[in-house]
Amino acid sequence: MATIEILTDRIMPISDVKKNPMSLAESTKEKAVAVLNRNKPVMYCLSPEAFESMLDQIEDAKLAKLALERLNDGQKSVSVDLDEL
């Protein structure tokens, strides 16, 4: 039998989701919930706030990578006096 990693400690069987979808939505207020079908995760459900936070973190990581690339691109930096802008 294969070992399956579930990336959260909260789970819900898909049969429960089918019976009452809003119970899944209510369960995501604190943490992500893994929905299981035959004891295997088929999806993860997040609250809108957690999803927005995740997207913000991804965007921050992309911007940090871009900033590092620009710092290391070999171009000279330019000193600027803020009062002159």
Backbone atoms as SQL, in Angstrom:
CREATE TABLE atoms (id INTEGER PRIMARY KEY, chain TEXT, resi INTEGER, resn TEXT, atom TEXT, x REAL, y REAL, z REAL);
INSERT INTO atoms VALUES
  (1, 'A', 1, 'MET', 'N', 0.851, -1.194, 0.000),
  (2, 'A', 1, 'MET', 'CA', 0.000, 0.000, 0.000),
  (3, 'A', 1, 'MET', 'C', 0.886, 1.243, 0.000),
  (4, 'A', 2, 'ALA', 'N', 0.577, 2.185, -0.857),
  (5, 'A', 2, 'ALA', 'CA', 1.351, 3.414, -0.979),
  (6, 'A', 2, 'ALA', 'C', 0.983, 4.396, 0.132),
  (7, 'A', 3, 'THR', 'N', 1.971, 5.156, 0.534),
  (8, 'A', 3, 'THR', 'CA', 1.744, 6.207, 1.521),
  (9, 'A', 3, 'THR', 'C', 1.381, 7.485, 0.779),
  (10, 'A', 4, 'ILE', 'N', 0.359, 8.163, 1.261),
  (11, 'A', 4, 'ILE', 'CA', -0.108, 9.389, 0.622),
  (12, 'A', 4, 'ILE', 'C', 0.047, 10.529, 1.617),
  (13, 'A', 5, 'GLU', 'N', 0.687, 11.597, 1.180),
  (14, 'A', 5, 'GLU', 'CA', 0.870, 12.755, 2.043),
  (15, 'A', 5, 'GLU', 'C', -0.368, 13.649, 1.964),
  (16, 'A', 6, 'ILE', 'N', -0.892, 13.997, 3.112),
  (17, 'A', 6, 'ILE', 'CA', -2.003, 14.947, 3.198),
  (18, 'A', 6, 'ILE', 'C', -1.443, 16.193, 3.855),
  (19, 'A', 7, 'LEU', 'N', -1.553, 17.311, 3.179),
  (20, 'A', 7, 'LEU', 'CA', -0.853, 18.527, 3.573),
  (21, 'A', 7, 'LEU', 'C', -1.607, 19.392, 4.580),
  (22, 'A', 8, 'THR', 'N', -2.527, 18.816, 5.292),
  (23, 'A', 8, 'THR', 'CA', -3.241, 19.514, 6.359),
  (24, 'A', 8, 'THR', 'C', -3.718, 18.472, 7.357),
  (25, 'A', 9, 'ASP', 'N', -4.011, 18.911, 8.549),
  (26, 'A', 9, 'ASP', 'CA', -4.491, 17.953, 9.545),
  (27, 'A', 9, 'ASP', 'C', -6.021, 17.928, 9.635),
  (28, 'A', 10, 'ARG', 'N', -6.663, 18.624, 8.718),
  (29, 'A', 10, 'ARG', 'CA', -8.132, 18.626, 8.671),
  (30, 'A', 10, 'ARG', 'C', -8.582, 17.925, 7.404),
  (31, 'A', 11, 'ILE', 'N', -9.470, 16.957, 7.549),
  (32, 'A', 11, 'ILE', 'CA', -9.962, 16.202, 6.397),
  (33, 'A', 11, 'ILE', 'C', -11.479, 16.113, 6.440),
  (34, 'A', 12, 'MET', 'N', -12.050, 15.862, 5.255),
  (35, 'A', 12, 'MET', 'CA', -13.490, 15.660, 5.156),
  (36, 'A', 12, 'MET', 'C', -13.745, 14.695, 4.003),
  (37, 'A', 13, 'PRO', 'N', -14.525, 13.658, 4.227),
  (38, 'A', 13, 'PRO', 'CA', -14.851, 12.745, 3.125),
  (39, 'A', 13, 'PRO', 'C', -15.730, 13.446, 2.087),
  (40, 'A', 14, 'ILE', 'N', -15.541, 13.083, 0.833),
  (41, 'A', 14, 'ILE', 'CA', -16.309, 13.718, -0.237),
  (42, 'A', 14, 'ILE', 'C', -17.805, 13.442, -0.085),
  (43, 'A', 15, 'SER', 'N', -18.157, 12.313, 0.524),
  (44, 'A', 15, 'SER', 'CA', -19.576, 12.014, 0.739),
  (45, 'A', 15, 'SER', 'C', -20.210, 13.056, 1.669),
  (46, 'A', 16, 'ASP', 'N', -19.455, 13.539, 2.667),
  (47, 'A', 16, 'ASP', 'CA', -19.971, 14.594, 3.549),
  (48, 'A', 16, 'ASP', 'C', -20.116, 15.914, 2.805),
  (49, 'A', 17, 'VAL', 'N', -19.189, 16.179, 1.889),
  (50, 'A', 17, 'VAL', 'CA', -19.262, 17.408, 1.091),
  (51, 'A', 17, 'VAL', 'C', -20.499, 17.381, 0.200),
  (52, 'A', 18, 'LYS', 'N', -20.778, 16.217, -0.390),
  (53, 'A', 18, 'LYS', 'CA', -21.960, 16.084, -1.244),
  (54, 'A', 18, 'LYS', 'C', -23.243, 16.307, -0.455),
  (55, 'A', 19, 'LYS', 'N', -23.277, 15.817, 0.776),
  (56, 'A', 19, 'LYS', 'CA', -24.472, 15.974, 1.607),
  (57, 'A', 19, 'LYS', 'C', -24.679, 17.410, 2.045),
  (58, 'A', 20, 'ASN', 'N', -23.569, 18.086, 2.390),
  (59, 'A', 20, 'ASN', 'CA', -23.678, 19.436, 2.926),
  (60, 'A', 20, 'ASN', 'C', -22.446, 20.249, 2.517),
  (61, 'A', 21, 'PRO', 'N', -22.447, 20.824, 1.322),
  (62, 'A', 21, 'PRO', 'CA', -21.278, 21.571, 0.847),
  (63, 'A', 21, 'PRO', 'C', -20.892, 22.743, 1.752),
  (64, 'A', 22, 'MET', 'N', -21.871, 23.353, 2.385),
  (65, 'A', 22, 'MET', 'CA', -21.556, 24.501, 3.236),
  (66, 'A', 22, 'MET', 'C', -20.772, 24.088, 4.479),
  (67, 'A', 23, 'SER', 'N', -20.870, 22.832, 4.888),
  (68, 'A', 23, 'SER', 'CA', -20.083, 22.388, 6.037),
  (69, 'A', 23, 'SER', 'C', -18.590, 22.443, 5.694),
  (70, 'A', 24, 'LEU', 'N', -18.259, 22.184, 4.430),
  (71, 'A', 24, 'LEU', 'CA', -16.869, 22.303, 3.999),
  (72, 'A', 24, 'LEU', 'C', -16.432, 23.765, 4.057),
  (73, 'A', 25, 'ALA', 'N', -17.255, 24.644, 3.543),
  (74, 'A', 25, 'ALA', 'CA', -16.927, 26.074, 3.556),
  (75, 'A', 25, 'ALA', 'C', -16.743, 26.577, 4.986),
  (76, 'A', 26, 'GLU', 'N', -17.584, 26.135, 5.881),
  (77, 'A', 26, 'GLU', 'CA', -17.476, 26.561, 7.281),
  (78, 'A', 26, 'GLU', 'C', -16.231, 25.984, 7.945),
  (79, 'A', 27, 'SER', 'N', -15.805, 24.813, 7.519),
  (80, 'A', 27, 'SER', 'CA', -14.630, 24.171, 8.106),
  (81, 'A', 27, 'SER', 'C', -13.328, 24.848, 7.712),
  (82, 'A', 28, 'THR', 'N', -13.339, 25.642, 6.652),
  (83, 'A', 28, 'THR', 'CA', -12.102, 26.250, 6.158),
  (84, 'A', 28, 'THR', 'C', -11.776, 27.561, 6.849),
  (85, 'A', 29, 'LYS', 'N', -12.588, 27.996, 7.773),
  (86, 'A', 29, 'LYS', 'CA', -12.343, 29.291, 8.411),
  (87, 'A', 29, 'LYS', 'C', -11.031, 29.310, 9.182),
  (88, 'A', 30, 'GLU', 'N', -10.644, 28.184, 9.751),
  (89, 'A', 30, 'GLU', 'CA', -9.424, 28.136, 10.547),
  (90, 'A', 30, 'GLU', 'C', -8.222, 27.642, 9.749),
  (91, 'A', 31, 'LYS', 'N', -8.418, 26.601, 8.945),
  (92, 'A', 31, 'LYS', 'CA', -7.327, 25.956, 8.217),
  (93, 'A', 31, 'LYS', 'C', -7.843, 25.360, 6.922),
  (94, 'A', 32, 'ALA', 'N', -6.899, 24.982, 6.059),
  (95, 'A', 32, 'ALA', 'CA', -7.269, 24.276, 4.834),
  (96, 'A', 32, 'ALA', 'C', -7.830, 22.903, 5.193),
  (97, 'A', 33, 'VAL', 'N', -8.724, 22.413, 4.355),
  (98, 'A', 33, 'VAL', 'CA', -9.342, 21.104, 4.547),
  (99, 'A', 33, 'VAL', 'C', -9.057, 20.257, 3.311),
  (100, 'A', 34, 'ALA', 'N', -8.578, 19.036, 3.539),
  (101, 'A', 34, 'ALA', 'CA', -8.383, 18.084, 2.440),
  (102, 'A', 34, 'ALA', 'C', -9.664, 17.293, 2.263),
  (103, 'A', 35, 'VAL', 'N', -10.164, 17.241, 1.039),
  (104, 'A', 35, 'VAL', 'CA', -11.351, 16.441, 0.734),
  (105, 'A', 35, 'VAL', 'C', -10.859, 15.103, 0.210),
  (106, 'A', 36, 'LEU', 'N', -11.330, 14.029, 0.848),
  (107, 'A', 36, 'LEU', 'CA', -10.864, 12.688, 0.500),
  (108, 'A', 36, 'LEU', 'C', -11.924, 11.906, -0.261),
  (109, 'A', 37, 'ASN', 'N', -11.469, 11.174, -1.264),
  (110, 'A', 37, 'ASN', 'CA', -12.297, 10.229, -1.980),
  (111, 'A', 37, 'ASN', 'C', -11.563, 8.886, -1.930),
  (112, 'A', 38, 'ARG', 'N', -12.176, 7.904, -1.292),
  (113, 'A', 38, 'ARG', 'CA', -11.546, 6.599, -1.084),
  (114, 'A', 38, 'ARG', 'C', -10.201, 6.738, -0.387),
  (115, 'A', 39, 'ASN', 'N', -10.190, 7.586, 0.633),
  (116, 'A', 39, 'ASN', 'CA', -9.023, 7.826, 1.486),
  (117, 'A', 39, 'ASN', 'C', -7.834, 8.447, 0.763),
  (118, 'A', 40, 'LYS', 'N', -8.080, 9.110, -0.353),
  (119, 'A', 40, 'LYS', 'CA', -7.039, 9.833, -1.070),
  (120, 'A', 40, 'LYS', 'C', -7.490, 11.273, -1.252),
  (121, 'A', 41, 'PRO', 'N', -6.587, 12.230, -1.061),
  (122, 'A', 41, 'PRO', 'CA', -6.980, 13.626, -1.256),
  (123, 'A', 41, 'PRO', 'C', -7.282, 13.910, -2.724),
  (124, 'A', 42, 'VAL', 'N', -8.433, 14.518, -2.970),
  (125, 'A', 42, 'VAL', 'CA', -8.812, 14.894, -4.337),
  (126, 'A', 42, 'VAL', 'C', -8.814, 16.406, -4.524),
  (127, 'A', 43, 'MET', 'N', -8.849, 17.154, -3.422),
  (128, 'A', 43, 'MET', 'CA', -8.750, 18.604, -3.491),
  (129, 'A', 43, 'MET', 'C', -8.532, 19.162, -2.091),
  (130, 'A', 44, 'TYR', 'N', -8.082, 20.394, -2.061),
  (131, 'A', 44, 'TYR', 'CA', -7.942, 21.134, -0.815),
  (132, 'A', 44, 'TYR', 'C', -8.847, 22.349, -0.913),
  (133, 'A', 45, 'CYS', 'N', -9.476, 22.685, 0.169),
  (134, 'A', 45, 'CYS', 'CA', -10.374, 23.824, 0.194),
  (135, 'A', 45, 'CYS', 'C', -9.836, 24.842, 1.198),
  (136, 'A', 46, 'LEU', 'N', -9.781, 26.113, 0.769),
  (137, 'A', 46, 'LEU', 'CA', -9.283, 27.207, 1.598),
  (138, 'A', 46, 'LEU', 'C', -10.356, 28.270, 1.752),
  (139, 'A', 47, 'SER', 'N', -10.251, 29.027, 2.821),
  (140, 'A', 47, 'SER', 'CA', -11.126, 30.181, 2.963),
  (141, 'A', 47, 'SER', 'C', -10.684, 31.249, 1.974),
  (142, 'A', 48, 'PRO', 'N', -11.553, 32.176, 1.614),
  (143, 'A', 48, 'PRO', 'CA', -11.145, 33.258, 0.705),
  (144, 'A', 48, 'PRO', 'C', -9.962, 34.056, 1.262),
  (145, 'A', 49, 'GLU', 'N', -9.931, 34.248, 2.571),
  (146, 'A', 49, 'GLU', 'CA', -8.829, 34.999, 3.193),
  (147, 'A', 49, 'GLU', 'C', -7.504, 34.246, 3.056),
  (148, 'A', 50, 'ALA', 'N', -7.533, 32.945, 3.290),
  (149, 'A', 50, 'ALA', 'CA', -6.313, 32.138, 3.174),
  (150, 'A', 50, 'ALA', 'C', -5.836, 32.109, 1.723),
  (151, 'A', 51, 'PHE', 'N', -6.770, 32.015, 0.778),
  (152, 'A', 51, 'PHE', 'CA', -6.411, 31.996, -0.639),
  (153, 'A', 51, 'PHE', 'C', -5.776, 33.328, -1.040),
  (154, 'A', 52, 'GLU', 'N', -6.358, 34.431, -0.590),
  (155, 'A', 52, 'GLU', 'CA', -5.814, 35.755, -0.897),
  (156, 'A', 52, 'GLU', 'C', -4.415, 35.902, -0.296),
  (157, 'A', 53, 'SER', 'N', -4.239, 35.434, 0.925),
  (158, 'A', 53, 'SER', 'CA', -2.929, 35.492, 1.568),
  (159, 'A', 53, 'SER', 'C', -1.906, 34.673, 0.787),
  (160, 'A', 54, 'MET', 'N', -2.303, 33.506, 0.312),
  (161, 'A', 54, 'MET', 'CA', -1.417, 32.649, -0.465),
  (162, 'A', 54, 'MET', 'C', -1.014, 33.351, -1.770),
  (163, 'A', 55, 'LEU', 'N', -1.972, 33.975, -2.445),
  (164, 'A', 55, 'LEU', 'CA', -1.666, 34.699, -3.676),
  (165, 'A', 55, 'LEU', 'C', -0.723, 35.871, -3.412),
  (166, 'A', 56, 'ASP', 'N', -0.921, 36.579, -2.293),
  (167, 'A', 56, 'ASP', 'CA', -0.024, 37.676, -1.922),
  (168, 'A', 56, 'ASP', 'C', 1.399, 37.170, -1.699),
  (169, 'A', 57, 'GLN', 'N', 1.535, 36.027, -1.039),
  (170, 'A', 57, 'GLN', 'CA', 2.862, 35.458, -0.790),
  (171, 'A', 57, 'GLN', 'C', 3.537, 35.041, -2.088),
  (172, 'A', 58, 'ILE', 'N', 2.775, 34.490, -3.008),
  (173, 'A', 58, 'ILE', 'CA', 3.333, 34.106, -4.313),
  (174, 'A', 58, 'ILE', 'C', 3.796, 35.349, -5.067),
  (175, 'A', 59, 'GLU', 'N', 2.971, 36.400, -5.046),
  (176, 'A', 59, 'GLU', 'CA', 3.350, 37.638, -5.730),
  (177, 'A', 59, 'GLU', 'C', 4.603, 38.247, -5.100),
  (178, 'A', 60, 'ASP', 'N', 4.680, 38.238, -3.759),
  (179, 'A', 60, 'ASP', 'CA', 5.860, 38.763, -3.071),
  (180, 'A', 60, 'ASP', 'C', 7.113, 37.980, -3.459),
  (181, 'A', 61, 'ALA', 'N', 6.993, 36.659, -3.558),
  (182, 'A', 61, 'ALA', 'CA', 8.139, 35.826, -3.945),
  (183, 'A', 61, 'ALA', 'C', 8.583, 36.142, -5.372),
  (184, 'A', 62, 'LYS', 'N', 7.627, 36.344, -6.278),
  (185, 'A', 62, 'LYS', 'CA', 7.972, 36.694, -7.660),
  (186, 'A', 62, 'LYS', 'C', 8.669, 38.051, -7.729),
  (187, 'A', 63, 'LEU', 'N', 8.158, 39.018, -6.948),
  (188, 'A', 63, 'LEU', 'CA', 8.767, 40.352, -6.944),
  (189, 'A', 63, 'LEU', 'C', 10.163, 40.306, -6.336),
  (190, 'A', 64, 'ALA', 'N', 10.360, 39.500, -5.294),
  (191, 'A', 64, 'ALA', 'CA', 11.681, 39.368, -4.681),
  (192, 'A', 64, 'ALA', 'C', 12.665, 38.757, -5.680),
  (193, 'A', 65, 'LYS', 'N', 12.218, 37.765, -6.417),
  (194, 'A', 65, 'LYS', 'CA', 13.073, 37.133, -7.435),
  (195, 'A', 65, 'LYS', 'C', 13.447, 38.142, -8.514),
  (196, 'A', 66, 'LEU', 'N', 12.477, 38.922, -8.958),
  (197, 'A', 66, 'LEU', 'CA', 12.728, 39.946, -9.975),
  (198, 'A', 66, 'LEU', 'C', 13.715, 40.988, -9.456),
  (199, 'A', 67, 'ALA', 'N', 13.546, 41.414, -8.213),
  (200, 'A', 67, 'ALA', 'CA', 14.455, 42.403, -7.629),
  (201, 'A', 67, 'ALA', 'C', 15.877, 41.858, -7.563),
  (202, 'A', 68, 'LEU', 'N', 16.028, 40.598, -7.169),
  (203, 'A', 68, 'LEU', 'CA', 17.365, 39.996, -7.118),
  (204, 'A', 68, 'LEU', 'C', 17.974, 39.878, -8.504),
  (205, 'A', 69, 'GLU', 'N', 17.169, 39.516, -9.495),
  (206, 'A', 69, 'GLU', 'CA', 17.672, 39.436, -10.868),
  (207, 'A', 69, 'GLU', 'C', 18.162, 40.801, -11.342),
  (208, 'A', 70, 'ARG', 'N', 17.422, 41.833, -11.010),
  (209, 'A', 70, 'ARG', 'CA', 17.808, 43.184, -11.443),
  (210, 'A', 70, 'ARG', 'C', 19.050, 43.661, -10.710),
  (211, 'A', 71, 'LEU', 'N', 19.207, 43.252, -9.449),
  (212, 'A', 71, 'LEU', 'CA', 20.415, 43.624, -8.707),
  (213, 'A', 71, 'LEU', 'C', 21.647, 42.948, -9.293),
  (214, 'A', 72, 'ASN', 'N', 21.459, 41.765, -9.813),
  (215, 'A', 72, 'ASN', 'CA', 22.587, 40.975, -10.308),
  (216, 'A', 72, 'ASN', 'C', 22.755, 41.028, -11.817),
  (217, 'A', 73, 'ASP', 'N', 22.083, 41.958, -12.489),
  (218, 'A', 73, 'ASP', 'CA', 22.156, 41.967, -13.954),
  (219, 'A', 73, 'ASP', 'C', 23.404, 42.679, -14.489),
  (220, 'A', 74, 'GLY', 'N', 24.237, 43.202, -13.620),
  (221, 'A', 74, 'GLY', 'CA', 25.500, 43.793, -14.052),
  (222, 'A', 74, 'GLY', 'C', 25.424, 45.266, -14.401),
  (223, 'A', 75, 'GLN', 'N', 24.268, 45.856, -14.354),
  (224, 'A', 75, 'GLN', 'CA', 24.154, 47.275, -14.659),
  (225, 'A', 75, 'GLN', 'C', 24.570, 48.096, -13.448),
  (226, 'A', 76, 'LYS', 'N', 25.088, 49.281, -13.746),
  (227, 'A', 76, 'LYS', 'CA', 25.499, 50.174, -12.667),
  (228, 'A', 76, 'LYS', 'C', 24.265, 50.773, -11.999),
  (229, 'A', 77, 'SER', 'N', 24.375, 50.960, -10.709),
  (230, 'A', 77, 'SER', 'CA', 23.285, 51.623, -10.000),
  (231, 'A', 77, 'SER', 'C', 23.466, 53.133, -10.126),
  (232, 'A', 78, 'VAL', 'N', 22.384, 53.847, -9.952),
  (233, 'A', 78, 'VAL', 'CA', 22.391, 55.297, -10.075),
  (234, 'A', 78, 'VAL', 'C', 21.947, 55.882, -8.749),
  (235, 'A', 79, 'SER', 'N', 22.737, 56.805, -8.220),
  (236, 'A', 79, 'SER', 'CA', 22.355, 57.483, -6.979),
  (237, 'A', 79, 'SER', 'C', 21.382, 58.603, -7.312),
  (238, 'A', 80, 'VAL', 'N', 20.348, 58.729, -6.522),
  (239, 'A', 80, 'VAL', 'CA', 19.324, 59.734, -6.761),
  (240, 'A', 80, 'VAL', 'C', 19.038, 60.448, -5.456),
  (241, 'A', 81, 'ASP', 'N', 18.928, 61.758, -5.526),
  (242, 'A', 81, 'ASP', 'CA', 18.535, 62.550, -4.363),
  (243, 'A', 81, 'ASP', 'C', 17.014, 62.692, -4.402),
  (244, 'A', 82, 'LEU', 'N', 16.359, 62.248, -3.355),
  (245, 'A', 82, 'LEU', 'CA', 14.888, 62.299, -3.345),
  (246, 'A', 82, 'LEU', 'C', 14.331, 63.699, -3.510),
  (247, 'A', 83, 'ASP', 'N', 15.072, 64.713, -3.053),
  (248, 'A', 83, 'ASP', 'CA', 14.599, 66.091, -3.195),
  (249, 'A', 83, 'ASP', 'C', 14.588, 66.543, -4.651),
  (250, 'A', 84, 'GLU', 'N', 15.389, 65.906, -5.491),
  (251, 'A', 84, 'GLU', 'CA', 15.455, 66.277, -6.902),
  (252, 'A', 84, 'GLU', 'C', 14.341, 65.629, -7.737),
  (253, 'A', 85, 'LEU', 'N', 13.666, 64.662, -7.173),
  (254, 'A', 85, 'LEU', 'CA', 12.613, 63.981, -7.930),
  (255, 'A', 85, 'LEU', 'C', 11.350, 64.769, -8.019);
